[in-house]
């Protein structure tokens, strides 16, 4: 059975589905980040990391 939707509505439906998948992926990444405390890698210095834009990797604690 064919759908009677126009090409522009099919495009809009596809973009809606892609948007929902994208929002789900961003939320899932945020949940994982929060649960694993990965966002605390630089401590309370955000948006800098110990005073630098790019953290130094030679002094790993």
C-alpha positions in Angstrom: 0.0 0.0 0.0 1.5 3.3 -1.0 1.4 6.4 1.1 -0.2 9.5 -0.3 2.3 11.9 1.3 4.1 14.4 -0.9 7.9 14.3 -1.2 8.2 17.3 1.2 6.2 15.5 3.9 8.3 12.4 3.5 11.4 14.5 3.9 9.9 16.2 7.0 9.0 12.8 8.5 12.6 11.5 7.9 14.1 14.6 9.5 11.8 14.1 12.5 12.9 10.5 12.9 16.6 11.5 12.6 16.0 14.3 15.2 14.4 11.9 17.7 17.3 9.4 17.3 19.8 12.3 17.7 18.2 13.6 20.9 18.0 10.0 22.3 21.8 9.6 21.5 22.7 12.9 23.2 20.6 12.0 26.3 22.1 8.6 26.5 25.6 10.1 26.4 24.7 12.5 29.1 23.3 9.7 31.3 26.5 7.7 30.9 28.6 10.7 31.6 26.7 11.5 34.8 26.6 7.9 36.0 30.4 7.3 35.5 31.4 10.8 36.8 33.4 11.3 33.6 32.6 15.0 33.6 34.7 15.4 36.8 38.0 14.7 34.9 39.1 18.4 35.3 37.5 19.0 38.6 35.7 22.3 39.3 37.8 24.3 36.8 35.4 23.8 33.9 35.6 25.2 31.1 39.3 25.2 31.7 41.2 22.1 32.8 43.5 23.1 35.6 43.9 26.5 34.1 44.6 25.4 30.5 42.3 25.1 27.5 44.1 21.9 26.5 45.0 19.7 29.5 48.5 18.5 30.0 48.8 14.7 29.8 52.3 14.3 31.2 51.0 14.6 34.8 48.3 12.0 35.1 47.1 11.7 38.6 
